């Protein structure tokens, strides 16, 4: 019989860097408590909540400067509206993890298949590039309103720069993880020491 033992690797931690604590095995969810499935447009608002819950305030403030931030319900609405067309975009796959006892999405991954052109779904220009503007009967003013709370130079500029890096580093068609989120209450506390 083969011995099954856990071997852990040690990764050096940079002083002051954020790290997650190891999972407390007593709190680990059973596989029977989680359902992995394809997300759809009805999940857009929950995915927007996940983005705000999972990214640091510092990183959000770079994209959404505080002076442009409306109240959180409006920000969630705008993010959900920006996510919604990505959920039905061919070759874009949002996979969700649902906690069955509460019927709540607790994690998600947005995968761009090799067939999807290299143009990040979060860029403002994606509304034109993927023809969502016409499909949703949106005007330029409508799209501007969806991005009114972001610094578009930073928001779309960062995604455009990353698209250029992707094209350079991986020129052949490839899978791309556009977003990966796990709600904070489902992973270890942040070690800020």
HELIX and SHEET records of a PDB file:
HELIX    1   1 UNK A   25  UNK A   27  5                                   3    
HELIX    2   2 UNK A   31  UNK A   33  5                                   3    
HELIX    3   3 UNK A   41  UNK A   43  5                                   3    
HELIX    4   4 UNK A   44  UNK A   54  1                                  11    
HELIX    5   5 UNK A   57  UNK A   63  1                                   7    
HELIX    6   6 UNK A   66  UNK A   68  5                                   3    
HELIX    7   7 UNK A   72  UNK A   84  1                                  13    
HELIX    8   8 UNK A   85  UNK A   88  5                                   4    
HELIX    9   9 UNK A  126  UNK A  129  1                                   4    
HELIX   10  10 UNK A  132  UNK A  135  1                                   4    
HELIX   11  11 UNK A  140  UNK A  146  1                                   7    
HELIX   12  12 UNK A  152  UNK A  169  1                                  18    
HELIX   13  13 UNK A  184  UNK A  186  5                                   3    
SHEET    1   A 2 UNK A  19  UNK A  20  0                                        
SHEET    2   A 2 UNK A 190  UNK A 191 -1                                        
SHEET    1   B 4 UNK A  34  UNK A  38  0                                        
SHEET    2   B 4 UNK A  92  UNK A  99 -1                                        
SHEET    3   B 4 UNK A 104  UNK A 112 -1                                        
SHEET    4   B 4 UNK A 176  UNK A 182 -1                                        
END                                                                             
